[in-house]
Amino acid sequence: MITYLIIDDEHIAHDIIKDYCDLLPNMELMKNCYDGLEAFEYLNKNDVDLIF
């Protein structure tokens, strides 16, 4: 399983990326982050394989 994180301030960008990743059965969204600080805090405690 490939885990990923989406970082973007626009909700539509999250939807577009997630729609494409949902087409791949081995992709798992771990968290949606809307700014860098939120992502940094999450990544300090968790690991992901891919960041968009």
Secondary structure as the mmCIF struct_conf table of DSSP 4:
data_model
#
loop_
_struct_conf.conf_type_id
_struct_conf.id
_struct_conf.beg_label_comp_id
_struct_conf.beg_label_asym_id
_struct_conf.beg_label_seq_id
_struct_conf.end_label_comp_id
_struct_conf.end_label_asym_id
_struct_conf.end_label_seq_id
STRN STRN1 ILE A 2 ILE A 7
BEND BEND1 ASP A 9 ASP A 9
HELX_RH_AL_P HELX_RH_AL_P1 HIS A 11 CYS A 21
TURN_TY1_P TURN_TY1_P1 ASP A 22 LEU A 23
BEND BEND2 LEU A 24 LEU A 24
TURN_TY1_P TURN_TY1_P2 PRO A 25 ASN A 26
STRN STRN2 MET A 27 CYS A 33
BEND BEND3 TYR A 34 ASP A 35
HELX_RH_AL_P HELX_RH_AL_P2 GLY A 36 LYS A 45
BEND BEND4 ASP A 49 ASP A 49
STRN STRN3 LEU A 50 ILE A 51
#
